[in-house]
Amino acid sequence: MQTIAEYLPQHPFFAGLPEPVVALVAGCASNVHFHQGQHLFHEGEPADAFYVIRHGRVSLEVHTPAGPPVVVDSAHTDDVVGWSWLVPPHRWLFDARATEETSAIAFDGACLRDKCDTDPAVGYVVLQRVVQVMSTRLHSARIRLLDLYGAPA
Amino acid sequence: MTAVAGAGSRAGHRGDPFLPRPFVVRHHRQDTRDTWTLVLEPVDGVPMPFAAGQFTMMQAFGAGEAPISISGDPARPEVLEHTIRNVGAVTRALVHAGPGAELAIRGPFGTGWEVSSGRGGDVVFVAGGIGLAPLRPAVLEVCADRAAYGRVLLMYGARTPEDILFADDLRRWASDHGVDVQVTVDNGQHAWQGRVGLVTQLVERGGFDADHTLALVCGPEVMMRYAAMALRARGVQPGRLRLSMERNMKCGVGLCGHCQLREYFLCVDGPVLTYDVLEPLMSRAEL
């Protein structure tokens, strides 16, 4: 059985990070499991964690007043979920729901913020990784705004 | 193989390319809200051989003519299969041509995917929306000779789960032919258990050996541009990366210029072109 510190360097989000940084952030991490249909978090709740998906699938959803929630994005094995822990006011903007049995590593947001504040060099490398995720998701959202597969103009 | 494009093969049409041949609709299937598949047979009984990736000019009498990619099996030239999206007057007439209706067809035209050049290596198909239809013949060709290829991945992006084309084929290709089928949609409902996101994100994580991969891409041009960038970033060689370009094909034989992309007439030099040819053209506005 691998420890979290042993596993993290294999995950794309942490791959290539200096070993001391990985060891430091691993101190904020714990293993979690979500059953199919179980929520990781709900919109509006304090964003006190982020999740590294080891296995499984998670939908990011938005409630609509007159119908079922709409899935705006999904995360899968080797993805990460959540950056609201880093951005004030630290509240989740979406619901996150496991759509299959999902194993993940949960990072305590307050613990991680504290370590990033204490050592800005650590904060910078963590932020670089988070920004990569944000950039990919922003690009995806922008391209999907074009509705490329919709009816031709 | 065309000298200019270096992409696919042209299986030539017989006789006068401007003379349509009558075909009769044998089967008519609605695939999605706006897309239908027609299975046609030549009235004269003479098969129309084609290469995967080619298109024909389909004419509905009294409505007009439109370029439509062939979506059928190249190993079965006795039937012609076309998957058509209803987007205008001509395609509306085509999709409403039920069993027994007669249509006129010219072709086949253009270059093919030449997927057999990928034998011995991995093959990656990247499709967006109706772009799965022109790729279907190439997937069928690979499945018919599956042992000759390494890993085969099909990455498909659709607008919503209801817009997913060839759902039965996708399941069969995965279960019977070991194709790694990955589907993502732009917008999912609560019940959708699959992926939501861009098809290019699938490319970034796809398990294939980029040095020995043939990649075939078809879909809206913006989607193809980003998919090609993602494939290049993974290390796929530009000469092994082929895209099917869509322009307003009209004559089908490189005379009228309606489908011109700078010096290329896509009806004869394309629609399938390699990325080393296309890269400088796709990033240029108004071409």
Contacts between the chains, C-beta under 8 A, distances in Angstrom:
chain1	res1	chain2	res2	distance
A	57	B	193	7.4
A	57	B	195	7.9
A	59	B	188	7.2
A	59	B	192	7.9
A	59	B	196	7.0
A	60	B	196	7.9
A	61	B	190	7.0
A	68	B	189	6.2
A	68	B	190	3.7
A	68	B	191	7.3
A	69	B	190	4.9
A	70	B	187	6.9
A	70	B	188	7.3
A	70	B	189	6.7
A	70	B	190	7.5
A	71	B	187	7.5
A	71	B	188	3.5
A	71	B	189	6.7
A	71	B	190	6.8
A	71	B	192	5.9
A	71	B	196	4.9
A	72	B	187	7.8
A	72	B	196	6.8
A	73	B	196	5.4
A	73	B	197	5.8
A	74	B	184	8.0
A	74	B	188	7.3
A	74	B	194	7.6
A	74	B	195	5.1
A	74	B	196	4.3
A	74	B	197	6.1
A	76	B	195	6.8
A	78	B	205	6.9
A	99	B	193	4.8
A	100	B	193	7.1
A	136	B	201	6.9
A	139	B	198	7.5
A	140	B	197	5.2
A	140	B	198	4.4
A	140	B	200	8.0
A	140	B	201	6.3
A	143	B	198	5.7
A	143	B	200	7.9
A	143	B	222	7.1
A	143	B	223	7.6
A	143	B	226	6.6
A	144	B	186	4.6
A	144	B	187	7.7
A	144	B	197	7.9
A	144	B	198	6.6
A	146	B	222	6.4
A	147	B	159	7.2
A	147	B	186	7.3
A	148	B	128	6.6
A	148	B	129	7.0
A	148	B	186	8.0
A	148	B	219	7.4
A	148	B	220	4.1
A	148	B	222	5.7
A	148	B	223	5.2
A	149	B	128	6.2
A	149	B	129	3.6
A	149	B	130	7.8
A	149	B	157	7.2
A	149	B	158	6.2
A	149	B	159	3.9
A	149	B	163	6.6
A	149	B	186	6.7
A	149	B	219	7.8
A	149	B	220	6.8
A	150	B	159	6.1
A	151	B	34	7.5
A	151	B	87	6.7
A	152	B	87	5.4
